[in-house]
Amino acid sequence: MHYVMILASDAETELTFMDALAKYNDVINTFVWTKVGVWLLIAVGVAMTVLTGFFQVSHLKHWWKKTIGSMFDKKVISHTDGKAISPFQALCTALAATIGTGNIAGVAAAIHIGGAGAVFWMWIAAFFGMMTNYSENILGIYYRRRNEHGEWSGGAMYYIKDGMGKMKGCKQISSVLAVLFSIFAILASFGIGSMGQINKIVANITEAFDIPVLSSITVLGEGDSAVSLYSIVLGVILMALAALIILGGLQRIAGFAEKVVPFMVIAFVFGSLVIIGVNISHVGEAFKAIFVNAFNPIAALGGGVGVVVKTVMTQGFKRGVFSNEAGLGSSVMVHSNSNVVEPVQQGMWGIFEVFADTIVVCTMTALVVLTSGVYNLETGEITAASDAVLVGAAFDSVFKWGHIGSKFIAIAMFLFAFTTVLGWSHYGTKAWEYLFGTKSTIIFKIIHIITIMFGAILTSSLAWDISDTFNGLMMMPNLIGVIVLSGTVRKLTKNYIDRNLKKKDIEPMLNAFPEIQAQEEKRLASE
C-alpha cells in the first residue's frame, strides 16, 4: 500500500510539473508571439520595405531575373569546391527547412481557426517578410567570415555581435543577444527542427499506411500515450536516413535538398492544381471569401467583430511567419554559405524564398481547402474532424480511390518535414559552432539525430508548443539586430543599385572586414 501511495504521489507530482510547465510556456508563448513578436515582425518588415524603396516591387523584374530567371546560369546552379555551396543549393536548403508542416498543417490550422480571411493576412506577412528575409541575408553575407575549415560562417549571431557591437554603447548587449540567439536556435532545432517534424511524419504515415502487424504491438506506455512498434521502427529508419545525410555535412544536405525540394514543390503544386481545376467554378468564391472575410469575418467564428478580426489577422500573420520563417534569422545561416560575392544578390534569393514558400505553396494549400467543399465558404463550417486532416480530406474529395489523396499528403508531409529536419540540423550546427567552436559540432549532430527517435515516440503537443516558444525567442534578438543595422542594409542596397543598374563607378560593399573585402573584390573582378 505504501508503495502504491508513493507511485501515486510521484504521478501527481509529474502531472503537476507538466501542467505548470505548460502553463508558464503558454504565458511566454503568448507574450512572444501574440503580444509582441508577430507585430514586431510586421513592423520590421514594413520598415525594411520602406527603407529599401519597396525593393520587392520596384525591382521586381530585376530580382526575378537574378533568381528563377538565372536557373540556367552555371554560376548559380553549378557545384563548388566543397567549401561553399551554389546560390541555388543555398535556396533549396533554406526552402528545405521552411517548406515543412507549416505549408500544409499550418495553413489548414489558420483557416480552421481564423477562416478564409486568415489567408489574406498570410499574404501581407509574406509581402513584408520578403524584405525582412532580404535584409537578414545581405547582412549574413556582409558580416560572414571563414572558419578554421575554410567554410563560410554567417548568421544573426555574427551580424549582431560584429555589426551592432560596433555601435556606441552596444558592445556588451550585442554579445549577450548573439549568445541568446544561438542558444535559442539550438533548442529550436531540437524541437521544431526535429522532434516536432518527425512526430508529424510518423503520425501521418501510421494513419495513411497502417501495418497492423506492427501498429498492434505496444512497446511503451498504455492508453492514449501508447507507443506502437510501428512508431519505433519508423523512428529507427528516419534516424538512419538522417544520419547518412547530416553526418556528411552541408554539401550532402545541400545536394539532397536541390534534388528533393524542386520535386516535392512541383508535385504538390501539380496535385493542388488538379484539385483546383476540378473545382474551378469555386475559385472566384474562394478569393472573394479570402478578401471579404479578412475584414468582415463570418459569424461562425463567434465573438465581437473587433476581437474576431484581430484573431483572423493574428492567425494569418503567425502561420505565415511559421511557414516562411522570415525574421527568425534561421535561413541566414545557410544563405551565408553561398559562393555568391554580392550580398544583395543572395538577398534577392531570400525574397524569392518567401515568395515560393508562402505566395505559391501556401496559396495552393489554401485554394485546395477552400474550393474542395471541406470548408463551407458561406458559413465557415468544416467537414473534416480537425485541421490535421483537413488538407488530406480535400485531396480525397478528388482523388477518392483508396483514399489516395490523403496518402499523397502523407508522402508530401514526409518529404516536407524530413527536409526541414535536415535544414535545421545545419542551423543548429552553426549556432553550436558559434558557442563551442567548429571541432565540437559533431556532438550537436549526434544529439540532433538522437532527438529524431524522441519525435517518433512523442505523444504530447507540449514539446511542439515549447519549440514554438524558442522560435519566438530566437526571433527577438535577430529582429533587434536587423532594425539596428537597417542603415547598413540601405547602404548595401543603394551601393548595389548604383553599381549594377545605374552603372556608377564606385567601390563595391562586399564584406565588413577589410581583408575579406579585398579578396571578394578580386573574385568580383574575375567574374
C-alpha positions as CSV (number, residue, x, y, z in Angstrom):
1,M,0.0,0.0,0.0
2,H,2.8,2.3,0.9
3,Y,4.5,1.6,-2.4
4,V,1.2,2.3,-4.3
5,M,0.9,5.6,-2.5
6,I,4.4,6.6,-3.4
7,L,3.7,5.9,-7.1
8,A,0.5,7.9,-6.9
9,S,2.3,10.8,-5.3
10,D,5.1,10.7,-8.0
11,A,2.5,10.6,-10.8
12,E,0.7,13.5,-9.2
13,T,3.9,15.5,-8.9
14,E,4.8,14.7,-12.5
15,L,1.4,15.8,-13.7
16,T,1.6,19.0,-11.6
17,F,5.1,19.7,-13.1
18,M,3.9,19.1,-16.7
19,D,0.8,21.3,-16.1
20,A,2.9,24.0,-14.6
21,L,5.4,23.8,-17.5
22,A,2.5,24.0,-20.0
23,K,1.0,27.0,-18.1
24,Y,4.3,29.0,-18.0
25,N,5.2,28.1,-21.5
26,D,1.8,29.4,-22.7
27,V,2.3,32.7,-20.9
28,I,5.7,33.2,-22.6
29,N,4.5,31.9,-25.9
30,T,1.5,34.3,-25.9
31,F,3.8,37.2,-25.0
32,V,6.4,36.4,-27.6
33,W,4.0,35.6,-30.5
34,T,0.7,37.3,-29.9
35,K,1.6,40.3,-27.7
36,V,4.9,41.4,-29.2
37,G,6.5,39.0,-31.8
38,V,4.1,39.0,-34.7
39,W,3.6,42.7,-34.6
40,L,7.3,43.4,-34.3
41,L,7.9,41.2,-37.3
42,I,5.4,43.1,-39.4
43,A,6.9,46.4,-38.2
44,V,10.4,45.4,-39.1
45,G,9.1,44.1,-42.5
46,V,7.4,47.4,-43.2
47,A,10.5,49.4,-42.1
48,M,12.8,47.4,-44.3
49,T,10.4,47.7,-47.2
50,V,10.2,51.5,-46.9
51,L,14.0,51.9,-46.4
52,T,14.8,49.9,-49.5
53,G,12.3,51.8,-51.6
54,F,9.8,48.9,-51.8
55,F,12.6,46.8,-53.5
56,Q,10.4,43.7,-53.8
57,V,8.0,45.8,-56.1
58,S,10.2,48.5,-57.6
59,H,12.8,46.0,-58.7
60,L,10.5,43.0,-59.3
61,K,11.8,42.4,-62.8
62,H,15.5,42.5,-61.7
63,W,15.2,40.2,-58.7
64,W,13.1,37.8,-60.7
65,K,15.7,37.7,-63.4
66,K,18.5,37.2,-60.9
67,T,16.8,34.3,-59.2
68,I,14.4,32.0,-61.0
69,G,15.4,33.7,-64.3
70,S,19.1,32.6,-63.8
71,M,18.4,28.9,-63.4
72,F,20.5,28.0,-66.4
73,D,23.4,30.1,-65.3
74,K,26.3,27.8,-64.3
75,K,27.4,30.3,-61.7
76,V,24.1,29.9,-60.0
77,I,23.5,26.1,-60.2
78,S,27.0,24.6,-60.5
79,H,28.6,22.8,-57.6
80,T,31.6,24.4,-55.9
81,D,35.0,23.3,-54.4
82,G,33.4,21.9,-51.2
83,K,34.0,25.0,-49.0
84,A,30.8,26.7,-50.2
85,I,27.5,25.9,-52.0
86,S,25.9,27.5,-55.0
87,P,23.1,30.1,-54.6
88,F,20.6,27.6,-55.9
89,Q,21.7,25.0,-53.3
90,A,21.5,27.6,-50.6
91,L,17.9,28.4,-51.7
92,C,16.9,24.7,-51.8
93,T,18.5,24.0,-48.4
94,A,16.7,27.1,-46.9
95,L,13.4,26.0,-48.6
96,A,14.0,22.5,-47.2
97,A,13.9,24.0,-43.7
98,T,11.0,26.4,-44.4
99,I,8.7,24.3,-46.6
100,G,7.5,21.9,-43.9
101,T,4.4,21.1,-41.9
102,G,3.6,24.8,-41.8
103,N,2.7,24.8,-45.5
104,I,0.1,22.1,-45.1
105,A,-0.9,21.7,-41.5
106,G,-0.1,25.3,-40.7
107,V,-2.3,26.8,-43.5
108,A,-5.1,24.3,-42.5
109,A,-4.9,25.5,-38.9
110,A,-5.0,29.1,-39.9
111,I,-8.2,28.5,-41.9
112,H,-9.6,26.3,-39.2
113,I,-9.2,28.9,-36.5
114,G,-9.3,32.2,-38.5
115,G,-11.4,31.3,-41.5
116,A,-10.7,32.1,-45.1
117,G,-9.7,35.7,-44.2
118,A,-6.5,34.4,-42.5
119,V,-5.1,33.7,-45.9
120,F,-5.1,37.4,-46.8
121,W,-3.1,38.2,-43.7
122,M,-0.6,35.4,-44.6
123,W,0.0,37.2,-47.9
124,I,0.5,40.5,-46.1
125,A,3.0,38.9,-43.8
126,A,4.8,37.4,-46.8
127,F,4.9,40.7,-48.7
128,F,6.7,42.5,-45.9
129,G,8.5,39.3,-44.9
130,M,10.3,39.3,-48.3
131,M,12.2,42.4,-47.3
132,T,12.9,41.1,-43.7
133,N,14.4,37.9,-45.3
134,Y,16.3,40.0,-47.8
135,S,17.8,42.2,-45.1
136,E,18.8,39.2,-43.0
137,N,20.5,37.5,-46.0
138,I,22.6,40.5,-47.1
139,L,23.7,41.2,-43.5
140,G,24.6,37.5,-43.3
141,I,26.8,37.7,-46.4
142,Y,28.3,41.1,-45.4
143,Y,29.4,40.0,-41.9
144,R,30.4,36.4,-42.7
145,R,33.9,35.1,-42.3
146,R,35.8,31.8,-42.8
147,N,36.0,29.2,-40.0
148,E,39.1,27.0,-39.4
149,H,37.9,24.5,-42.0
150,G,37.8,27.2,-44.7
151,E,33.9,27.2,-44.7
152,W,31.8,30.4,-44.6
153,S,30.2,31.1,-41.2
154,G,27.5,33.7,-41.0
155,G,24.2,34.3,-39.4
156,A,22.3,36.6,-37.0
157,M,24.8,35.9,-34.1
158,Y,27.6,37.3,-36.3
159,Y,26.0,40.4,-37.6
160,I,24.6,41.2,-34.1
161,K,28.0,40.9,-32.5
162,D,30.2,42.4,-35.2
163,G,27.7,44.9,-36.7
164,M,25.5,46.0,-33.8
165,G,28.5,45.6,-31.5
166,K,30.5,48.3,-33.2
167,M,27.8,50.9,-32.4
168,K,28.3,53.2,-29.4
169,G,27.1,51.6,-26.2
170,C,26.1,48.3,-27.9
171,K,29.2,46.1,-27.4
172,Q,28.0,44.3,-24.2
173,I,24.4,43.9,-25.1
174,S,25.2,42.7,-28.7
175,S,27.4,39.9,-27.2
176,V,24.6,38.8,-24.9
177,L,22.0,38.9,-27.7
178,A,24.3,36.9,-30.0
179,V,24.7,34.2,-27.4
180,L,21.0,34.1,-26.6
181,F,20.1,33.8,-30.3
182,S,22.5,30.8,-30.6
183,I,21.1,29.1,-27.5
184,F,17.5,29.5,-28.7
185,A,18.4,28.4,-32.2
186,I,19.9,25.2,-30.9
187,L,16.9,24.5,-28.7
188,A,14.5,25.2,-31.5
189,S,16.5,22.9,-33.8
190,F,15.9,20.0,-31.4
191,G,12.2,20.9,-31.1
192,I,10.5,22.3,-34.2
193,G,13.5,21.4,-36.3
194,S,13.5,17.7,-35.3
195,M,11.0,16.3,-32.8
196,G,8.0,18.2,-34.0
197,Q,8.6,17.4,-37.7
198,I,9.3,13.7,-37.1
199,N,6.2,13.5,-34.9
200,K,4.1,14.7,-37.8
201,I,5.8,12.3,-40.2
202,V,5.1,9.3,-38.0
203,A,1.5,10.3,-37.2
204,N,0.7,10.7,-40.9
205,I,2.4,7.6,-42.1
206,T,1.0,5.3,-39.4
207,E,-2.5,6.6,-40.3
208,A,-2.3,6.6,-44.1
209,F,-0.2,3.4,-44.4
210,D,-1.2,1.3,-41.5
211,I,0.6,-2.0,-41.0
212,P,-1.5,-3.9,-38.4
213,V,1.3,-6.4,-37.5
214,L,3.4,-3.5,-36.3
215,S,0.8,-1.0,-35.1
216,S,-1.0,-3.6,-32.9
217,I,2.1,-4.2,-30.8
218,T,2.5,-1.7,-27.9
219,V,6.1,-1.1,-26.8
220,L,5.9,1.9,-24.4
221,G,3.1,3.3,-22.3
222,E,-0.6,2.5,-22.5
223,G,-3.9,4.0,-23.5
224,D,-3.7,7.3,-25.3
225,S,0.1,7.6,-24.6
226,A,0.8,4.1,-26.0
227,V,3.7,3.9,-28.5
228,S,3.5,1.1,-31.1
229,L,6.3,-0.9,-32.6
230,Y,5.4,0.7,-35.9
231,S,6.4,4.1,-34.5
232,I,9.7,2.7,-33.1
233,V,10.6,1.1,-36.5
234,L,9.8,4.3,-38.3
235,G,12.0,6.2,-35.8
236,V,14.9,3.9,-36.4
237,I,14.6,4.2,-40.2
238,L,14.4,8.0,-40.1
239,M,17.4,8.2,-37.7
240,A,19.4,6.1,-40.1
241,L,18.4,8.2,-43.2
242,A,19.1,11.4,-41.3
243,A,22.5,10.2,-40.1
244,L,23.6,9.3,-43.6
245,I,22.9,12.8,-44.8
246,I,23.6,15.0,-41.7
247,L,26.9,13.5,-40.9
248,G,28.0,14.1,-44.5
249,G,28.0,17.9,-43.8
250,L,26.4,20.8,-45.6
251,Q,27.5,19.6,-49.1
252,R,25.4,16.4,-48.6
253,I,22.5,18.2,-47.1
254,A,22.5,20.8,-50.0
255,G,22.9,18.0,-52.6
256,F,19.9,16.1,-51.2
257,A,17.9,19.4,-50.9
258,E,18.5,20.5,-54.5
259,K,17.1,17.2,-55.8
260,V,14.2,16.7,-53.4
261,V,12.9,20.3,-52.9
262,P,12.1,21.1,-56.5
263,F,10.5,17.7,-57.0
264,M,8.3,18.0,-53.9
265,V,7.2,21.5,-54.6
266,I,6.3,20.7,-58.2
267,A,4.5,17.5,-57.2
268,F,2.4,19.3,-54.5
269,V,1.6,22.3,-56.7
270,F,0.6,19.9,-59.6
271,G,-1.7,17.9,-57.3
272,S,-3.2,21.1,-55.9
273,L,-3.7,22.5,-59.5
274,V,-5.6,19.3,-60.4
275,I,-8.0,19.8,-57.4
276,I,-8.4,23.5,-58.1
277,G,-9.0,22.7,-61.8
278,V,-11.8,20.2,-60.9
279,N,-13.3,22.8,-58.6
280,I,-12.5,25.8,-60.9
281,S,-16.1,27.1,-60.5
282,H,-15.4,27.8,-56.8
283,V,-12.1,29.7,-57.2
284,G,-13.8,33.0,-57.6
285,E,-15.9,32.4,-54.5
286,A,-12.7,31.3,-52.6
287,F,-10.8,34.6,-53.5
288,K,-13.9,36.6,-52.6
289,A,-14.1,34.9,-49.2
290,I,-10.4,35.5,-48.6
291,F,-10.6,39.3,-49.2
292,V,-14.1,39.8,-47.6
293,N,-13.5,37.7,-44.5
294,A,-10.2,39.3,-43.8
295,F,-12.1,42.4,-42.7
296,N,-15.6,41.0,-42.2
297,P,-15.2,37.6,-40.6
298,I,-18.1,35.1,-40.8
299,A,-20.4,34.7,-37.9
300,A,-19.3,31.1,-37.3
301,L,-16.1,32.3,-35.7
302,G,-18.1,33.9,-32.9
303,G,-17.2,36.9,-30.7
304,G,-17.3,40.6,-31.4
305,V,-16.2,41.9,-34.8
306,G,-13.1,43.6,-33.5
307,V,-12.0,40.6,-31.5
308,V,-12.6,38.3,-34.4
309,V,-10.7,40.5,-36.9
310,K,-7.8,40.5,-34.5
311,T,-7.9,36.7,-34.3
312,V,-8.0,36.4,-38.1
313,M,-5.1,38.8,-38.5
314,T,-3.0,37.1,-35.8
315,Q,-3.6,33.6,-37.2
316,G,-2.7,34.8,-40.7
317,F,0.5,36.6,-39.5
318,K,1.6,33.8,-37.2
319,R,1.1,31.0,-39.6
320,G,2.7,33.0,-42.4
321,V,5.8,33.6,-40.3
322,F,5.8,29.9,-39.2
323,S,5.7,28.9,-42.8
324,N,8.4,31.1,-44.4
325,E,10.5,31.9,-41.2
326,A,11.3,35.4,-42.4
327,G,12.5,37.3,-39.3
328,L,13.6,34.3,-37.3
329,G,17.2,34.6,-38.5
330,S,17.3,30.9,-39.3
331,S,17.8,30.6,-43.1
332,V,20.6,33.2,-43.0
333,M,22.9,30.5,-41.6
334,V,22.7,28.6,-44.9
335,H,22.4,31.5,-47.3
336,S,25.7,32.8,-45.8
337,N,27.4,29.6,-47.1
338,S,26.6,30.6,-50.7
339,N,29.6,31.1,-53.1
340,V,28.0,34.4,-54.2
341,V,30.1,37.6,-53.9
342,E,27.4,40.3,-53.8
343,P,25.4,40.4,-50.6
344,V,22.3,41.9,-52.4
345,Q,22.4,39.0,-54.9
346,Q,21.8,36.5,-52.1
347,G,19.3,38.8,-50.6
348,M,17.2,38.6,-53.7
349,W,17.2,34.8,-53.3
350,G,15.7,35.5,-49.9
351,I,12.9,37.4,-51.5
352,F,12.2,34.5,-53.8
353,E,12.3,32.1,-50.9
354,V,9.4,33.8,-49.2
355,F,7.6,34.1,-52.5
356,A,7.9,30.4,-53.3
357,D,7.1,29.3,-49.7
358,T,4.0,31.4,-48.9
359,I,2.7,33.1,-52.1
360,V,3.0,29.8,-54.1
361,V,2.8,26.8,-51.9
362,C,0.7,28.1,-49.1
363,T,-1.8,29.7,-51.5
364,M,-2.1,26.3,-53.3
365,T,-2.9,24.7,-50.0
366,A,-5.5,27.4,-49.1
367,L,-7.2,27.1,-52.5
368,V,-7.4,23.3,-52.3
369,V,-9.1,23.6,-48.9
370,L,-11.4,26.5,-49.9
371,T,-12.6,25.1,-53.2
372,S,-12.9,21.3,-52.5
373,G,-16.0,21.6,-50.2
374,V,-14.4,20.6,-46.9
375,Y,-14.8,24.2,-45.9
376,N,-18.1,25.9,-46.4
377,L,-17.4,29.4,-47.9
378,E,-20.7,30.8,-46.7
379,T,-20.9,29.5,-43.1
380,G,-17.2,28.7,-42.3
381,E,-18.2,25.2,-41.2
382,I,-15.6,22.5,-41.7
383,T,-16.4,18.8,-42.5
384,A,-13.0,17.4,-41.6
385,A,-12.6,16.2,-38.0
386,S,-9.6,18.5,-37.4
387,D,-7.1,20.8,-39.1
388,A,-4.6,18.0,-39.1
389,V,-6.6,16.0,-41.7
390,L,-8.2,19.0,-43.5
391,V,-5.9,19.0,-46.5
392,G,-5.9,15.2,-46.7
393,A,-9.8,15.3,-46.8
394,A,-9.6,18.0,-49.5
395,F,-7.3,15.8,-51.7
396,D,-9.6,12.8,-51.0
397,S,-12.5,14.8,-52.4
398,V,-11.0,14.4,-55.9
399,F,-8.5,11.5,-55.5
400,K,-11.1,9.2,-53.9
401,W,-9.9,5.7,-54.9
402,G,-8.3,4.0,-51.9
403,H,-8.0,7.4,-50.2
404,I,-5.1,8.0,-52.5
405,G,-5.4,11.8,-51.8
406,S,-4.7,11.5,-48.1
407,K,-1.9,9.0,-48.9
408,F,-0.3,11.6,-51.2
409,I,-0.5,14.2,-48.5
410,A,1.2,11.8,-46.0
411,I,4.1,11.4,-48.5
412,A,4.2,15.1,-49.1
413,M,4.3,15.7,-45.3
414,F,7.1,13.2,-45.1
415,L,9.2,14.9,-47.7
416,F,8.4,18.4,-46.4
417,A,9.1,17.6,-42.8
418,F,12.1,15.4,-43.3
419,T,13.9,18.0,-45.4
420,T,13.0,20.5,-42.6
421,V,14.9,18.3,-40.2
422,L,18.0,18.4,-42.5
423,G,17.9,22.1,-42.9
424,W,17.5,22.8,-39.2
425,S,20.4,20.5,-38.5
426,H,22.6,22.9,-40.3
427,Y,21.2,25.9,-38.5
428,G,21.8,24.2,-35.1
429,T,25.3,23.2,-36.2
430,K,26.2,26.9,-37.0
431,A,24.7,28.1,-33.7
432,W,26.7,25.4,-31.8
433,E,29.8,26.3,-33.7
434,Y,29.4,30.0,-32.6
435,L,29.2,28.9,-29.0
436,F,31.6,26.0,-28.7
437,G,33.8,26.0,-31.8
438,T,34.0,24.1,-35.1
439,K,35.6,20.9,-33.8
440,S,32.8,20.1,-31.4
441,T,29.9,20.4,-33.9
442,I,29.9,16.6,-34.3
443,I,28.4,16.5,-30.8
444,F,25.5,18.6,-31.8
445,K,24.9,16.5,-34.9
446,I,24.7,13.3,-32.9
447,I,22.3,14.8,-30.4
448,H,20.2,16.2,-33.2
449,I,19.9,12.7,-34.8
450,I,19.0,11.1,-31.4
451,T,16.1,13.6,-30.9
452,I,14.6,12.1,-34.0
453,M,13.7,9.0,-32.0
454,F,12.1,11.1,-29.3
455,G,10.0,12.7,-32.0
456,A,8.8,9.3,-33.2
457,I,7.5,8.3,-29.8
458,L,6.3,11.7,-28.8
459,T,2.6,11.8,-28.0
460,S,2.2,15.2,-26.2
461,S,1.9,18.5,-28.0
462,L,3.9,20.3,-25.2
463,A,7.2,19.7,-26.9
464,W,5.9,21.4,-30.1
465,D,4.5,24.3,-28.1
466,I,7.8,24.8,-26.3
467,S,9.6,24.7,-29.7
468,D,7.3,27.5,-30.9
469,T,8.4,29.5,-27.9
470,F,12.1,29.0,-28.6
471,N,11.4,30.0,-32.2
472,G,9.9,33.2,-31.0
473,L,12.7,33.8,-28.5
474,M,15.4,33.4,-31.2
475,M,13.4,35.9,-33.4
476,M,13.7,38.7,-30.8
477,P,17.5,39.3,-30.9
478,N,17.5,38.8,-34.6
479,L,14.9,41.5,-35.3
480,I,16.7,43.9,-32.9
481,G,19.9,43.3,-34.9
482,V,18.1,43.8,-38.3
483,I,16.4,47.1,-37.2
484,V,19.6,48.5,-35.6
485,L,21.6,47.6,-38.8
486,S,18.8,48.9,-41.1
487,G,21.1,51.7,-42.2
488,T,23.7,49.2,-43.4
489,V,21.0,47.3,-45.3
490,R,20.0,50.6,-47.0
491,K,23.6,51.4,-47.9
492,L,24.3,47.9,-49.3
493,T,21.1,48.1,-51.4
494,K,22.0,51.6,-52.7
495,N,25.6,50.6,-53.5
496,Y,24.4,47.6,-55.5
497,I,21.8,49.6,-57.4
498,D,24.2,52.4,-58.2
499,R,26.9,50.0,-59.5
500,N,24.8,47.4,-61.3
501,L,21.7,49.3,-62.5
502,K,22.9,52.9,-62.7
503,K,26.4,51.9,-63.8
504,K,28.2,54.2,-61.4
505,D,31.9,53.7,-60.9
506,I,32.1,53.3,-57.2
507,E,33.7,50.9,-54.8
508,P,31.6,47.8,-54.0
509,M,30.4,47.0,-50.5
510,L,31.0,43.2,-50.2
511,N,32.2,42.5,-46.7
512,A,32.6,44.3,-43.4
513,F,36.2,43.0,-42.8
514,P,38.9,44.7,-44.9
515,E,40.9,41.5,-45.7
516,I,37.8,39.7,-46.9
517,Q,36.5,42.7,-48.8
518,A,39.8,42.7,-50.7
519,Q,39.5,39.0,-51.5
520,E,35.9,39.4,-52.6
521,E,36.8,42.4,-54.8
522,K,39.3,40.1,-56.7
523,R,36.6,37.5,-57.1
524,L,34.1,40.0,-58.4
525,A,36.6,41.3,-60.9
526,S,37.3,37.8,-62.2
527,E,33.6,37.1,-62.8
